[in-house]
């Protein structure tokens, strides 16, 4: 039988050529393995970025809920512009202009003022977006997107605070005066209804109605509550602070007129109590004329309609500023992944 051929072995030269190739392949494999294997630093950084992202998501959600459109006074059905009545900023001119305010109006105005000032204050005291974890390299590509969100959120809060802070003083000034004026008119309206029943007035004048059970002393108290005391309150409020800075001359004139009306009413009270039940004293309409006779004539030149329109415009701007700032903030924070 012929002998089986002996397997050929690579020549020494071939072996020398294969060795570098093999080593190169092994080096490539090792390099790929090393690249694919994360270092402890990589894992820690990714964990930090993930935690920071979750914190930003939670912060954005809570901030949007508190300062976004759903948190505005308008969303809570509080609208100062809708509650504003120019007559309630002026003196009580009963009976020519009977007061129409009620205590429900006072409650509504106070609630709206609380909503406006609280929303603005919450914005000015807003918690800033959570800062990056200690030790995180925010320049690393892994943290780039989250770092960008952090910067955007900071800018969004600053813009919101700048917008709402611009009207904070004006809102606080209005709310520091207007509710007290409304309350004065509400108290006047309540007493005026009782005073109308206690008086018998004709073209000749007014006297204590014989059908009324009120005593002369009680009648004077009603007259005080119906016009004198409310005008005292209005004079004190407007002398301390005007409800809008732009209307300071109007407030000064109204304060002076309110003081004169209170004085004239008290003089009328004295005439009423000095006479008997059948003695007529000057009609209540005369009080208005007597007070105006002693009142600075320039008040007649005041554009009260224009003042009311200007105040209305300011109040509408308050509401639109807060709603606009809330909408912009919400849009800026709506970057969290779904």
C-alpha positions, 0 to 999 in steps of 0.5 A: 500500500502506498504510504499516506502523505505527511501533512505539510507544516507551515514553513518558518517563513509563513509562521513569521507572517501569521504571528503579527496578523494574529496579534493585531486581531487580538489587539483589536478584539481587546480594544473593542471589549475595553471600549464597550466596557463602562468604567465605574466613573461612567456608570456613576456619571450616568446615574447622576445625570439620570437622577438630575433629570428626574429632579428637573422633571419633578420640579418642572411639574410642580412649578407649572402646577403652581405658577402655570395657567391653572394657578393664575387668579383668572383660573380661580375665577378672580378678576379685579377688572370685572369687580371694579366699580368707579363709583365705589372709589368716590365719596358717598353722595347719598341720596343723589347717588345711593351706594350699591355695594354689598358685603358680598362685593367686599368678600369678592374683592378681598378674595381676588386681591388675595389671589393676585398678591399670593400668585405674584409672591409665589412667583417671586419666592419660586424655588429655583430648578435643582442644581446638578449633583455634586461632582458631576461634570456638566461639560461632559456630553452625557450631561449636555441635554440635562444641563441645557434644560437646567439653564433654560429653566433658570431663564424661564423663572427669571423672565416670570419674576421680571414680568410679574414683579413689574406690577407687584407694587401697583397690585399691592397699592390697589389692594391696599386701598380699594377693598376699604373703599368698597367696604365703606360703600357697603356699610353705607348702603346697609344703613341707607336702606334703614334710613330711607324707612325712618325719614319722611321727605318731601320737597319742603324737606325731611323729618322723622317719619311718624310711622318709624319706630326708630328714636331720634337718637337712632335716626342720627346713628343711621344718618351717621352710618349712611353717609358721615362715617363712610365718608370719614373712612373714604377720606382716611383711605384716599388721604393715606394712599391712592388706589392707583398712582396715576390717579393721585390728583383724583384721589386727593379731590375725592378725599377732600369732597368726602371730608366736606360731605361728612361735615355737612351730614353732621350739621344736618344731623344736628338740625334733625334732632333739634326739631320736633317730629313735625319740623322739617329740615333741609332736604337731603339733596341740599346736603350735597349742594352745601358740601360742594359749595365749600369744596374746591371748585376744581373738582368739578373739572375732574374727568371722572369717566376718564379716571374710571376708564384708566383704572379699568385699563390698568386692572385688565393689564394686571390680569393679562400680565399674570396670565401671559407670564404663566403661559410663557413659563408653562411653555418653557418648562414643557421640555420633560420627556414623555 
